[in-house]
């Protein structure tokens, strides 16, 4: 037998017995995990704001909701002629997906807007009434230079209208 393993197991058992003895062996409720660095961390309040015009879109997060990478999916009644200042992932009218550029455009949770620019010359442009936002599911390019879009690695939200805490719903 390994004496070190026996000593380790005995010490671990004593620690667990102490937790139970002093009443600390009770499972934490969800309300207790509000302090910084709690694990698992408490999810921030979903708070995404999106504003779209015929020259582009701005996106921001509030309530401490940080997204290091983001993608916005939407459908338009008109065709976008050019997309710049962001990473266009899907451009198949009427469906579009635009993502941040990995170097700078992260969402800080403090309401700082980030822009995705495009050109729409059609006068019948109407902004979408609903967006789908993928937070942290977009990654740097692979070896061929193609950005990687992995929804399973992030969190998705539905944003209605211009958004805000009452119009942002987790999927």
DRENPA-3360 file (N, C-alpha, C; in nm, 2 decimals, always signed):
BEGIN
1 = XXXXXXXX = +0.08/-0.12/+0.00/+0.00/+0.00/+0.00/+0.09/+0.12/+0.00 ~ +0.03/+0.23/-0.05/+0.10/+0.36/-0.06/+0.06/+0.44/+0.06 ~ +0.16/+0.47/+0.15/+0.14/+0.54/+0.27/+0.09/+0.69/+0.24 ~ +0.15/+0.75/+0.14/+0.11/+0.88/+0.10/-0.03/+0.89/+0.06 ~ -0.08/+0.80/-0.02/-0.22/+0.79/-0.06/-0.31/+0.78/+0.06 ~ -0.27/+0.69/+0.16/-0.36/+0.67/+0.28/-0.36/+0.80/+0.36 ~ -0.25/+0.87/+0.37/-0.25/+1.00/+0.45/-0.34/+1.10/+0.38 ~ -0.33/+1.11/+0.25/-0.41/+1.20/+0.17/-0.56/+1.17/+0.19;
9 = XXXXXXXX = -0.59/+1.05/+0.17/-0.74/+1.01/+0.19/-0.79/+1.04/+0.33 ~ -0.71/+1.01/+0.43/-0.75/+1.04/+0.56/-0.77/+1.19/+0.59 ~ -0.68/+1.27/+0.54/-0.69/+1.41/+0.55/-0.81/+1.47/+0.48 ~ -0.84/+1.42/+0.36/-0.95/+1.46/+0.29/-1.08/+1.43/+0.36 ~ -1.09/+1.31/+0.42/-1.20/+1.26/+0.49/-1.23/+1.35/+0.61 ~ -1.12/+1.38/+0.68/-1.13/+1.47/+0.80/-1.18/+1.61/+0.76 ~ -1.14/+1.66/+0.65/-1.19/+1.79/+0.60/-1.34/+1.78/+0.57 ~ -1.38/+1.68/+0.50/-1.52/+1.66/+0.47/-1.61/+1.65/+0.60;
17 = XXXXXXXX = -1.55/+1.57/+0.70/-1.63/+1.55/+0.82/-1.64/+1.68/+0.90 ~ -1.53/+1.77/+0.89/-1.54/+1.90/+0.95/-1.65/+1.99/+0.89 ~ -1.66/+1.98/+0.76/-1.76/+2.06/+0.69/-1.90/+2.02/+0.74 ~ -1.92/+1.89/+0.75/-2.06/+1.84/+0.79/-2.08/+1.88/+0.94 ~ -1.97/+1.86/+1.02/-1.99/+1.89/+1.16/-2.02/+2.04/+1.19 ~ -1.96/+2.13/+1.12/-1.99/+2.27/+1.14/-2.11/+2.32/+1.06 ~ -2.18/+2.23/+0.99/-2.30/+2.28/+0.92/-2.27/+2.34/+0.78 ~ -2.15/+2.32/+0.73/-2.11/+2.38/+0.61/-2.12/+2.28/+0.49;
25 = XXXXXXXX = -2.18/+2.16/+0.52/-2.19/+2.06/+0.42/-2.33/+2.07/+0.35 ~ -2.39/+2.18/+0.36/-2.52/+2.20/+0.29/-2.50/+2.26/+0.15 ~ -2.57/+2.21/+0.06/-2.56/+2.26/-0.08/-2.60/+2.40/-0.09 ~ -2.52/+2.48/-0.16/-2.55/+2.63/-0.18/-2.67/+2.64/-0.26 ~ -2.76/+2.74/-0.23/-2.87/+2.77/-0.31/-2.82/+2.87/-0.42 ~ -2.91/+2.89/-0.52/-2.87/+2.98/-0.63/-2.85/+3.12/-0.58 ~ -2.91/+3.16/-0.47/-2.90/+3.30/-0.42/-2.77/+3.33/-0.36 ~ -2.70/+3.23/-0.31/-2.57/+3.25/-0.24/-2.46/+3.28/-0.34;
33 = XXXXXXXX = -2.47/+3.24/-0.47/-2.36/+3.25/-0.56/-2.36/+3.38/-0.64 ~ -2.38/+3.49/-0.56/-2.38/+3.63/-0.62/-2.25/+3.70/-0.60 ~ -2.16/+3.65/-0.53/-2.03/+3.71/-0.51/-1.94/+3.70/-0.62 ~ -1.84/+3.79/-0.64/-1.74/+3.78/-0.74/-1.66/+3.65/-0.73 ~ -1.63/+3.59/-0.84/-1.55/+3.47/-0.85/-1.62/+3.35/-0.80 ~ -1.75/+3.35/-0.78/-1.83/+3.23/-0.75/-1.82/+3.13/-0.86 ~ -1.83/+3.00/-0.83/-1.83/+2.90/-0.94/-1.95/+2.81/-0.92 ~ -2.02/+2.78/-1.02/-2.02/+2.84/-1.15/-2.06/+2.99/-1.14;
41 = XXXXXXXX = -2.01/+3.07/-1.23/-2.04/+3.22/-1.22/-2.19/+3.24/-1.26 ~ -2.25/+3.34/-1.19/-2.39/+3.37/-1.22/-2.39/+3.44/-1.36 ~ -2.49/+3.39/-1.44/-2.51/+3.45/-1.57/-2.55/+3.60/-1.56 ~ -2.49/+3.68/-1.64/-2.53/+3.82/-1.63/-2.67/+3.84/-1.69 ~ -2.74/+3.95/-1.66/-2.87/+3.98/-1.71/-2.85/+4.01/-1.86 ~ -2.93/+3.93/-1.94/-2.92/+3.96/-2.09/-2.97/+4.10/-2.12 ~ -2.88/+4.18/-2.18/-2.90/+4.32/-2.21/-2.83/+4.36/-2.34 ~ -2.89/+4.34/-2.45/-2.83/+4.37/-2.58/-2.91/+4.48/-2.65;
49 = XXXXXXXX = -2.85/+4.58/-2.70/-2.91/+4.69/-2.77/-2.86/+4.69/-2.91 ~ -2.95/+4.69/-3.01/-2.91/+4.70/-3.15/-2.99/+4.81/-3.22 ~ -2.91/+4.89/-3.30/-2.98/+5.00/-3.38/-2.93/+4.98/-3.52 ~ -3.02/+4.98/-3.62/-2.98/+4.96/-3.76/-3.04/+5.07/-3.84 ~ -2.95/+5.13/-3.93/-3.00/+5.22/-4.03/-2.95/+5.17/-4.17 ~ -2.97/+5.25/-4.27/-2.93/+5.21/-4.40/-2.78/+5.22/-4.42 ~ -2.71/+5.27/-4.32/-2.56/+5.28/-4.33/-2.49/+5.19/-4.24 ~ -2.56/+5.11/-4.16/-2.49/+5.02/-4.07/-2.57/+4.99/-3.94;
57 = XXXXXXXX = -2.51/+4.92/-3.85/-2.57/+4.87/-3.73/-2.47/+4.90/-3.62 ~ -2.53/+4.94/-3.50/-2.45/+4.94/-3.38/-2.51/+4.84/-3.28 ~ -2.42/+4.78/-3.20/-2.46/+4.68/-3.10/-2.38/+4.71/-2.98 ~ -2.45/+4.70/-2.86/-2.39/+4.72/-2.73/-2.45/+4.63/-2.63 ~ -2.38/+4.60/-2.53/-2.44/+4.52/-2.42/-2.43/+4.61/-2.29 ~ -2.52/+4.58/-2.20/-2.52/+4.65/-2.07/-2.53/+4.55/-1.96 ~ -2.55/+4.59/-1.84/-2.57/+4.50/-1.72/-2.46/+4.41/-1.70 ~ -2.34/+4.44/-1.74/-2.22/+4.36/-1.72/-2.21/+4.24/-1.81;
65 = XXXXXXXX = -2.29/+4.23/-1.91/-2.29/+4.12/-2.01/-2.17/+4.14/-2.11 ~ -2.07/+4.07/-2.10/-1.95/+4.08/-2.18/-1.95/+3.97/-2.29 ~ -1.92/+4.01/-2.41/-1.91/+3.92/-2.53/-1.78/+3.95/-2.59 ~ -1.69/+3.85/-2.58/-1.56/+3.88/-2.65/-1.57/+3.86/-2.80 ~ -1.67/+3.79/-2.84/-1.69/+3.77/-2.99/-1.85/+3.77/-3.00 ~ -1.90/+3.82/-3.11/-2.04/+3.83/-3.13/-2.07/+3.82/-3.28 ~ -2.19/+3.77/-3.31/-2.25/+3.76/-3.44/-2.39/+3.79/-3.43 ~ -2.44/+3.87/-3.53/-2.58/+3.91/-3.53/-2.64/+3.85/-3.66;
73 = XXXXXXXX = -2.75/+3.77/-3.65/-2.82/+3.72/-3.76/-2.95/+3.80/-3.78 ~ -2.99/+3.83/-3.90/-3.11/+3.91/-3.93/-3.15/+3.89/-4.07 ~ -3.28/+3.92/-4.10/-3.33/+3.92/-4.23/-3.38/+4.06/-4.27 ~ -3.35/+4.10/-4.40/-3.39/+4.23/-4.44/-3.48/+4.23/-4.56 ~ -3.56/+4.33/-4.58/-3.65/+4.34/-4.70/-3.57/+4.39/-4.82 ~ -3.45/+4.44/-4.80/-3.37/+4.49/-4.92/-3.23/+4.42/-4.91 ~ -3.16/+4.44/-5.02/-3.03/+4.37/-5.03/-2.92/+4.47/-4.98 ~ -2.82/+4.42/-4.91/-2.71/+4.50/-4.86/-2.60/+4.49/-4.98;
81 = XXXXXXXX = -2.56/+4.61/-5.02/-2.46/+4.61/-5.13/-2.32/+4.59/-5.09 ~ -2.28/+4.64/-4.97/-2.15/+4.62/-4.93/-2.15/+4.62/-4.77 ~ -2.06/+4.53/-4.72/-2.05/+4.52/-4.57/-1.90/+4.54/-4.54 ~ -1.87/+4.63/-4.44/-1.73/+4.66/-4.41/-1.73/+4.70/-4.26 ~ -1.61/+4.70/-4.20/-1.59/+4.73/-4.06/-1.63/+4.62/-3.97 ~ -1.65/+4.50/-4.02/-1.69/+4.38/-3.94/-1.66/+4.26/-4.03 ~ -1.69/+4.14/-3.98/-1.67/+4.02/-4.06/-1.80/+3.97/-4.11 ~ -1.83/+3.98/-4.24/-1.96/+3.93/-4.29/-1.94/+3.78/-4.30;
89 = XXXXXXXX = -2.03/+3.71/-4.24/-2.02/+3.56/-4.24/-2.12/+3.50/-4.34 ~ -2.24/+3.56/-4.35/-2.34/+3.51/-4.44/-2.40/+3.63/-4.51 ~ -2.40/+3.63/-4.65/-2.46/+3.73/-4.73/-2.55/+3.67/-4.83 ~ -2.66/+3.61/-4.79/-2.75/+3.55/-4.89/-2.89/+3.61/-4.87 ~ -2.91/+3.72/-4.94/-3.04/+3.79/-4.93/-3.16/+3.70/-4.92 ~ -3.24/+3.71/-4.83/-3.27/+3.81/-4.73/-3.20/+3.79/-4.60 ~ -3.12/+3.68/-4.58/-3.06/+3.64/-4.46/-2.91/+3.69/-4.45 ~ -2.87/+3.75/-4.34/-2.74/+3.80/-4.32/-2.69/+3.76/-4.18;
97 = XXXXXXXX = -2.56/+3.73/-4.17/-2.49/+3.72/-4.04/-2.36/+3.80/-4.05 ~ -2.35/+3.90/-3.96/-2.23/+3.98/-3.95/-2.17/+3.96/-3.81 ~ -2.04/+3.95/-3.80/-1.97/+3.92/-3.68/-1.86/+4.03/-3.65 ~ -1.82/+4.04/-3.53/-1.71/+4.14/-3.50/-1.58/+4.10/-3.56 ~ -1.49/+4.20/-3.56/-1.35/+4.17/-3.60/-1.28/+4.13/-3.47 ~ -1.21/+4.03/-3.47/-1.16/+3.97/-3.34/-1.06/+4.06/-3.26 ~ -1.00/+4.16/-3.33/-0.90/+4.24/-3.26/-0.96/+4.34/-3.17 ~ -1.08/+4.40/-3.20/-1.12/+4.51/-3.12/-1.26/+4.51/-3.08;
105 = XXXXXXXX = -1.35/+4.47/-3.15/-1.50/+4.50/-3.13/-1.56/+4.41/-3.03 ~ -1.51/+4.39/-2.92/-1.57/+4.31/-2.81/-1.68/+4.40/-2.74 ~ -1.78/+4.33/-2.68/-1.88/+4.41/-2.61/-1.85/+4.40/-2.46 ~ -1.84/+4.52/-2.41/-1.78/+4.53/-2.27/-1.88/+4.53/-2.16 ~ -2.01/+4.52/-2.19/-2.11/+4.52/-2.08/-2.14/+4.65/-2.02 ~ -2.08/+4.76/-2.07/-2.10/+4.89/-2.01/-2.17/+4.99/-2.11 ~ -2.22/+4.93/-2.22/-2.30/+5.01/-2.32/-2.22/+5.08/-2.43 ~ -2.09/+5.04/-2.44/-2.00/+5.10/-2.54/-2.05/+5.04/-2.68;
113 = XXXXXXXX = -2.09/+5.12/-2.77/-2.14/+5.06/-2.90/-2.03/+5.02/-2.99 ~ -2.05/+4.91/-3.06/-1.96/+4.87/-3.17/-2.03/+4.87/-3.30 ~ -1.97/+4.90/-3.41/-2.03/+4.92/-3.53/-2.00/+4.82/-3.64 ~ -2.10/+4.79/-3.72/-2.08/+4.71/-3.84/-2.14/+4.80/-3.95 ~ -2.07/+4.83/-4.05/-2.11/+4.92/-4.15/-2.15/+4.85/-4.28 ~ -2.25/+4.90/-4.34/-2.29/+4.85/-4.48/-2.36/+4.96/-4.56 ~ -2.37/+4.93/-4.68/-2.43/+5.03/-4.78/-2.56/+4.97/-4.83 ~ -2.67/+5.04/-4.81/-2.80/+5.00/-4.86/-2.86/+5.13/-4.93;
121 = XXXXXXXX = -2.88/+5.11/-5.06/-2.93/+5.23/-5.14/-3.08/+5.22/-5.17 ~ -3.14/+5.11/-5.13/-3.29/+5.10/-5.15/-3.37/+5.18/-5.05 ~ -3.45/+5.27/-5.10/-3.53/+5.36/-5.02/-3.64/+5.29/-4.94 ~ -3.67/+5.16/-4.97/-3.77/+5.09/-4.90/-3.72/+5.01/-4.78 ~ -3.59/+5.05/-4.74/-3.53/+4.98/-4.62/-3.61/+5.00/-4.50 ~ -3.63/+4.89/-4.43/-3.69/+4.89/-4.30/-3.61/+4.80/-4.21 ~ -3.57/+4.85/-4.09/-3.48/+4.77/-4.00/-3.56/+4.65/-3.95 ~ -3.49/+4.54/-3.92/-3.56/+4.42/-3.88/-3.62/+4.44/-3.74;
129 = XXXXXXXX = -3.73/+4.36/-3.71/-3.79/+4.37/-3.58/-3.74/+4.27/-3.48 ~ -3.65/+4.18/-3.53/-3.60/+4.08/-3.45/-3.46/+4.04/-3.50 ~ -3.37/+4.02/-3.40/-3.23/+3.97/-3.43/-3.20/+3.85/-3.35 ~ -3.10/+3.77/-3.40/-3.05/+3.66/-3.31/-2.90/+3.69/-3.29 ~ -2.86/+3.70/-3.17/-2.72/+3.74/-3.14/-2.65/+3.61/-3.08 ~ -2.54/+3.58/-3.13/-2.45/+3.48/-3.08/-2.34/+3.54/-3.00 ~ -2.33/+3.51/-2.87/-2.22/+3.57/-2.79/-2.12/+3.46/-2.76 ~ -1.99/+3.49/-2.80/-1.88/+3.40/-2.78/-1.88/+3.27/-2.85;
137 = XXXXXXXX = -1.94/+3.27/-2.97/-1.94/+3.15/-3.05/-1.87/+3.17/-3.19 ~ -1.80/+3.28/-3.20/-1.73/+3.31/-3.32/-1.58/+3.32/-3.29 ~ -1.50/+3.25/-3.37/-1.35/+3.24/-3.33/-1.26/+3.28/-3.44 ~ -1.14/+3.30/-3.41/-1.04/+3.35/-3.51/-1.03/+3.25/-3.63 ~ -0.97/+3.29/-3.73/-0.97/+3.21/-3.85/-0.89/+3.09/-3.84 ~ -0.93/+2.99/-3.92/-0.85/+2.86/-3.92/-0.73/+2.88/-4.01 ~ -0.66/+2.77/-4.04/-0.54/+2.78/-4.12/-0.56/+2.83/-4.26 ~ -0.68/+2.82/-4.32/-0.70/+2.87/-4.45/-0.75/+3.02/-4.45;
145 = XXXXXXXX = -0.77/+3.08/-4.33/-0.81/+3.21/-4.32/-0.96/+3.23/-4.31 ~ -1.03/+3.12/-4.30/-1.18/+3.13/-4.29/-1.22/+3.14/-4.14 ~ -1.30/+3.24/-4.10/-1.35/+3.25/-3.97/-1.43/+3.13/-3.93 ~ -1.43/+3.09/-3.80/-1.50/+2.97/-3.75/-1.62/+3.02/-3.67 ~ -1.73/+2.97/-3.72/-1.86/+3.01/-3.66/-1.91/+2.88/-3.58 ~ -1.91/+2.88/-3.45/-1.94/+2.77/-3.37/-2.05/+2.80/-3.27 ~ -2.18/+2.80/-3.31/-2.28/+2.83/-3.22/-2.28/+2.75/-3.09 ~ -2.24/+2.63/-3.10/-2.24/+2.54/-2.98/-2.14/+2.59/-2.87;
153 = XXXXXXXX = -2.05/+2.68/-2.91/-1.95/+2.73/-2.81/-1.99/+2.86/-2.74 ~ -2.11/+2.91/-2.79/-2.15/+3.04/-2.73/-2.29/+3.03/-2.68 ~ -2.35/+3.15/-2.65/-2.48/+3.16/-2.60/-2.56/+3.24/-2.70 ~ -2.68/+3.20/-2.73/-2.77/+3.27/-2.83/-2.88/+3.35/-2.75 ~ -2.91/+3.46/-2.81/-3.02/+3.55/-2.76/-3.10/+3.60/-2.87 ~ -3.23/+3.62/-2.84/-3.32/+3.68/-2.94/-3.34/+3.83/-2.89 ~ -3.32/+3.92/-2.98/-3.34/+4.06/-2.95/-3.45/+4.12/-3.03 ~ -3.56/+4.17/-2.96/-3.67/+4.23/-3.03/-3.66/+4.38/-3.03;
161 = XXXXXXXX = -3.69/+4.44/-3.15/-3.68/+4.58/-3.16/-3.54/+4.63/-3.15 ~ -3.52/+4.73/-3.07/-3.39/+4.78/-3.04/-3.32/+4.71/-2.92 ~ -3.40/+4.62/-2.85/-3.34/+4.55/-2.75/-3.35/+4.61/-2.61 ~ -3.25/+4.58/-2.53/-3.26/+4.62/-2.39/-3.29/+4.50/-2.30 ~ -3.28/+4.52/-2.17/-3.30/+4.40/-2.08/-3.44/+4.33/-2.10 ~ -3.55/+4.41/-2.12/-3.68/+4.35/-2.13/-3.71/+4.29/-2.27 ~ -3.62/+4.32/-2.37/-3.64/+4.27/-2.50/-3.53/+4.17/-2.55 ~ -3.45/+4.13/-2.45/-3.34/+4.03/-2.48/-3.38/+3.90/-2.41;
169 = XXX = -3.39/+3.79/-2.49/-3.43/+3.67/-2.43/-3.32/+3.56/-2.47 ~ -3.27/+3.49/-2.37/-3.18/+3.38/-2.40/-3.25/+3.26/-2.47 ~ -3.18/+3.20/-2.56/-3.24/+3.08/-2.64/-3.19/+2.96/-2.57;
% end
